[in-house]
Amino acid sequence: MAAGAAKPARTLDMVTAEIKFLDAQAGRLVMGHALEIGRRLREAKDLVPYGEWGEYLEKQLGYTQTTANKLMKVFDEYGASQMGLFGPEVESETFTNLTYSKALALLSVPREEREQFAREVDAEHLSTRELQAAIRERDEARKALEDTKEELHETAEMLDKTLEERNARGVIIREHEESLAAMEKELAELKAKPIDVAVQEPDPAEIEKRAQEIAAGEAEKFAAHEKQLKAEAAAAKTALEEKLKNARAQAKAEREKLEAQLKEAEGKIAAAGEAEKAETEKLRAEAEALKKQIAMSGQEITIFKLRFSAWQDAYKLMAEAFAALPDEETKEKMRAAIRAQVKAWGWAE
């Protein structure tokens, strides 16, 4: 293509053919393929006339809109912000070798926690079913922890309420004590006040008896309040201790369950042996080959490949001529000329 010439506009037919090619090559769809298809689906959606997207997916690609949305979602969530030399790249090496189904499963994990979780469970070497189970266990453990926190919070609120009630009863008791003191003061004033001749002097024994009855009644009320407060505080303490005990036991059981499942997963990974490793390497090699094949499909690359092939043929002829030179001094001069030319092209440091 001549320098400065505009690239040919990409058409819907071209993008559709690329999607079909990638889908046919994918087999066990790995992340690289999913990103490539998701990117092209975004491009195709902009090219398809309004209202014809669903029909285009079904007739041209055999996709449902749900499948297309998932592929575009994978591109949006895992694709790096910058395009690489061979097309879209995964934003983190942790996700590079995941299959499409595993990538979909991990979408349920919050984005800010996804990469760390994938590394912790070694998502690349788990099956999709095992990964989904690990995600469920994570969610269940978190829910159990949140439930425990909620129970502790409710218990703390109950204790606060009990303390408030106890303080309120304390106010009542203090009011009774103040009332009793006022009555005792009034009784003392009555005893000290002169008695008119016309009024019969009250019986001191009767006054003392009445005072004792009042004091005994107030003391009995105070003791009853104190006993009730102590009983409620003891019950609240027992309930809190029981909840804490249950929470610790539940947390311990969840931890042991997760440790056992992790041990089982590690055993399965170890049992897979060299066969699974070989399969992984094969899939990785196929993915890399496909990336290169896609990258080499452009018009500029094709022209470069033709020029490169012609250069190789010329190089063979030049090597034969070089071998026929008469002496080493002449060959060294030719080597110097070649190095100077390579340097002039900017191909040598």
C-alpha positions in Angstrom: 0.0 0.0 0.0 1.4 3.4 -0.9 2.5 5.7 1.9 -0.3 7.9 3.2 -3.0 6.0 1.3 -6.2 5.5 3.4 -7.0 2.0 4.6 -10.0 0.4 3.0 -13.2 0.7 5.1 -14.1 -2.4 7.1 -17.5 -3.8 6.1 -20.0 -5.9 8.0 -19.3 -8.9 5.7 -15.5 -8.7 6.6 -16.2 -8.5 10.4 -18.8 -11.3 10.1 -16.3 -13.6 8.3 -13.6 -12.9 11.0 -16.0 -13.8 13.8 -17.0 -17.0 12.1 -13.3 -17.9 11.5 -12.4 -17.3 15.2 -15.5 -19.2 16.4 -14.6 -22.2 14.2 -11.0 -22.2 15.4 -11.8 -21.7 19.0 -12.9 -25.3 20.0 -12.4 -25.1 23.7 -12.8 -21.3 23.7 -9.8 -19.7 25.5 -9.6 -16.1 26.7 -7.8 -14.8 23.6 -10.5 -16.1 21.3 -13.2 -14.7 23.5 -11.7 -11.3 23.5 -11.2 -11.3 19.8 -14.8 -12.3 19.2 -16.2 -9.9 21.8 -14.3 -7.0 20.2 -15.6 -7.8 16.8 -19.1 -8.2 18.0 -18.9 -4.7 19.4 -17.7 -3.5 16.0 -20.4 -5.5 14.2 -23.1 -4.1 16.4 -22.2 -0.6 15.2 -22.4 -1.7 11.6 -25.7 -3.6 11.8 -28.8 -1.5 10.9 -30.9 -0.5 13.9 -33.4 -3.2 15.0 -31.7 -6.0 13.0 -29.1 -7.1 15.6 -31.0 -10.2 16.9 -31.7 -11.4 13.3 -28.1 -10.8 12.3 -26.8 -12.9 15.2 -29.1 -15.8 14.6 -28.8 -16.0 10.8 -25.2 -15.0 10.3 -23.5 -16.4 13.4 -25.9 -18.8 15.0 -25.6 -16.8 18.3 -28.4 -15.8 20.7 -28.3 -12.3 22.0 -27.5 -13.7 25.4 -24.3 -15.4 24.1 -23.3 -12.3 22.2 -23.8 -10.1 25.3 -21.7 -12.5 27.4 -18.8 -12.4 24.8 -18.9 -8.6 24.7 -19.1 -8.5 28.5 -15.9 -10.7 28.7 -14.2 -8.3 26.3 -15.3 -5.3 28.4 -14.3 -6.9 31.7 -11.0 -8.6 30.8 -9.6 -6.7 27.8 -6.7 -4.4 28.4 -7.3 -0.7 27.8 -4.7 -0.6 25.0 -4.6 -2.9 22.0 -1.5 -5.1 21.6 0.4 -5.9 18.4 -1.8 -9.0 17.7 -5.1 -7.5 18.8 -6.8 -7.2 22.2 -4.8 -8.4 25.1 -5.9 -9.7 28.6 -5.5 -7.0 31.2 -3.7 -9.4 33.6 -1.6 -12.5 33.1 -3.7 -14.2 35.8 -6.6 -14.4 33.3 -4.6 -15.2 30.1 -5.1 -19.0 30.0 -8.6 -19.1 31.4 -11.4 -20.7 29.3 -14.4 -18.6 28.3 -16.6 -20.5 30.7 -14.2 -19.8 33.6 -14.1 -16.1 32.7 -17.9 -16.0 32.8 -18.0 -17.7 36.2 -15.5 -15.2 37.6 -17.7 -12.3 36.6 -19.8 -12.9 39.7 -16.7 -11.9 41.8 -16.4 -8.1 42.2 -13.9 -6.7 39.8 -11.6 -5.3 42.5 -11.4 -8.8 44.1 -11.4 -11.0 41.0 -7.7 -11.3 40.2 -6.6 -12.0 43.8 -9.4 -14.7 44.1 -8.4 -16.3 40.8 -4.8 -16.5 42.0 -5.7 -17.9 45.4 -7.8 -20.8 44.1 -5.5 -21.3 41.0 -8.4 -20.9 38.7 -6.4 -21.8 35.6 -5.9 -25.4 36.8 -9.5 -25.9 38.1 -12.3 -27.2 36.1 -15.2 -24.9 35.5 -17.4 -26.9 37.9 -14.7 -26.7 40.6 -14.3 -23.0 40.1 -18.0 -22.4 40.3 -18.0 -24.4 43.6 -15.1 -22.3 45.0 -17.1 -19.1 44.2 -20.2 -20.5 45.9 -18.2 -21.4 49.0 -16.6 -17.9 49.0 -20.1 -16.3 48.9 -21.5 -18.7 51.5 -18.6 -18.0 53.9 -19.0 -14.3 53.5 -22.7 -14.5 54.1 -22.1 -16.6 57.2 -19.6 -14.0 58.5 -22.1 -11.2 57.7 -24.8 -13.1 59.6 -22.5 -13.5 62.6 -21.7 -9.8 62.6 -25.4 -9.0 62.4 -26.1 -11.3 65.4 -23.4 -9.8 67.4 -24.7 -6.3 66.5 -28.2 -7.3 67.7 -26.8 -8.7 70.9 -24.9 -5.5 71.6 -28.1 -3.5 70.9 -29.9 -5.8 73.4 -27.3 -5.1 76.0 -27.5 -1.4 75.4 -31.2 -1.6 75.8 -30.9 -3.5 79.1 -28.4 -0.9 80.4 -30.9 1.8 79.5 -33.7 0.1 81.3 -31.4 -0.5 84.3 -30.5 3.2 84.3 -34.3 4.1 84.1 -35.0 1.8 87.1 -32.1 3.4 88.9 -33.9 6.8 88.5 -37.1 5.3 89.9 -35.2 3.9 92.9 -33.6 7.2 93.5 -37.0 8.9 93.4 -38.3 6.4 96.0 -35.3 7.1 98.2 -35.8 10.9 97.8 -39.5 10.4 98.6 -38.6 8.4 101.7 -36.1 11.0 102.8 -38.8 13.7 102.4 -41.2 11.8 104.5 -38.7 11.2 107.2 -37.9 14.9 107.1 -41.6 15.8 107.4 -42.0 13.3 110.3 -39.1 15.0 112.1 -40.6 18.4 111.6 -44.0 17.2 112.9 -42.2 15.8 116.0 -40.5 19.1 116.6 -43.5 21.3 116.0 -45.5 22.4 119.1 -48.9 20.8 119.6 -52.0 23.0 120.2 -53.9 22.1 123.3 -57.0 21.6 121.3 -55.4 19.0 119.1 -54.8 15.6 120.5 -51.1 14.7 120.6 -50.4 11.8 118.2 -49.1 8.6 119.7 -45.3 8.5 119.2 -45.3 4.7 118.9 -47.9 4.9 116.1 -45.8 7.5 114.3 -42.7 5.3 114.6 -44.6 2.3 113.5 -45.9 4.1 110.4 -42.4 5.4 109.5 -41.0 1.8 109.8 -43.8 0.5 107.5 -43.0 3.1 104.9 -39.3 2.5 105.1 -39.8 -1.3 104.9 -42.0 -0.9 101.8 -39.5 1.3 100.0 -36.7 -1.1 100.9 -38.6 -4.0 99.6 -39.3 -2.2 96.3 -35.6 -1.3 96.0 -34.5 -4.9 96.6 -37.0 -6.2 94.1 -35.7 -3.8 91.4 -32.1 -4.7 92.2 -32.9 -8.4 92.0 -34.7 -8.0 88.6 -31.8 -5.9 87.2 -29.3 -8.5 88.2 -31.3 -11.3 86.7 -31.7 -9.4 83.4 -28.0 -8.6 83.2 -27.1 -12.3 83.9 -29.5 -13.5 81.2 -28.1 -10.9 78.6 -24.5 -12.0 79.5 -25.4 -15.7 79.1 -27.1 -15.0 75.7 -24.1 -13.1 74.4 -21.7 -15.8 75.5 -23.8 -18.4 73.8 -23.9 -16.4 70.5 -20.2 -15.8 70.6 -19.6 -19.5 71.2 -21.9 -20.5 68.3 -20.2 -17.9 66.0 -16.7 -19.2 66.8 -17.9 -22.8 66.2 -19.5 -21.9 62.9 -16.4 -19.9 61.7 -14.2 -22.9 62.7 -16.4 -25.3 60.8 -16.4 -23.1 57.7 -12.6 -22.7 57.8 -12.2 -26.5 58.2 -14.6 -27.1 55.3 -12.7 -24.7 53.0 -9.4 -26.2 54.0 -10.7 -29.7 53.2 -12.0 -28.5 49.8 -8.7 -26.8 49.0 -6.8 -29.9 49.9 -9.2 -32.0 47.7 -8.7 -29.5 44.8 -4.9 -29.6 45.2 -5.1 -33.4 45.1 -7.1 -33.3 41.9 -4.6 -30.9 40.3 -1.7 -33.2 41.3 -3.5 -36.3 40.0 -4.1 -34.7 36.7 -0.4 -35.1 36.0 1.5 -34.6 32.8 -1.6 -35.3 30.6 -3.4 -32.1 31.7 -0.1 -30.1 31.5 0.3 -31.3 28.0 -3.2 -30.4 27.1 -2.8 -26.9 28.6 0.4 -26.4 26.6 -1.3 -27.6 23.5 -4.1 -25.2 23.9 -1.7 -22.4 24.7 0.3 -23.1 21.6 -3.0 -23.2 19.5 -4.0 -19.8 21.0 -0.6 -18.2 20.2 -0.8 -19.7 16.6 -4.2 -18.2 16.1 -3.2 -14.8 17.4 -0.3 -14.8 15.0 -2.6 -16.0 12.2 -5.0 -13.2 12.9 -2.2 -10.6 13.1 -0.7 -11.8 9.9 -4.1 -11.5 8.0 -3.9 -7.8 7.2 -3.0 -6.4 3.8 0.1 -4.6 5.0 1.4 -7.8 6.6 0.7 -9.8 3.4 2.8 -7.3 1.4 5.6 -7.5 4.0 5.5 -11.3 3.8 5.9 -11.2 0.0 8.8 -8.7 0.3 10.4 -10.8 3.0 10.2 -14.0 0.9 11.8 -12.2 -2.0 14.5 -10.9 0.3 15.2 -14.4 1.5 15.7 -15.6 -2.1 18.1 -12.7 -2.8 19.9 -13.5 0.4 20.5 -17.1 -0.7 22.0 -15.9 -4.0 24.2 -13.3 -2.2 25.4 -16.0 0.2 26.4 -18.2 -2.8 28.3 -15.3 -4.3 30.0 -14.5 -1.0 31.2 -18.0 -0.6 32.8 -17.8 -4.1 34.9 -14.7 -3.2 38.7 -15.3 -3.8 40.2 -14.5 -0.4 39.4 -13.6 3.2 40.4 -10.0 2.8 37.7 -9.4 0.1 35.1 -11.3 2.3 35.9 -9.0 5.2 35.3 -5.9 3.1 32.0 -7.3 2.0 31.0 -8.1 5.6 31.9 -4.4 6.5 29.7 -3.2 3.7 26.8 -5.4 4.8 27.1 -4.2 8.4 27.2 -0.5 7.3 24.0 -1.1 5.2 22.2 -2.8 8.1 23.2 0.1 10.4 22.0 2.6 7.8 18.6 0.9 7.8 18.4 1.2 11.5 18.2 -2.6 12.1 21.3 -2.7 14.3 22.0 -1.0 17.6 
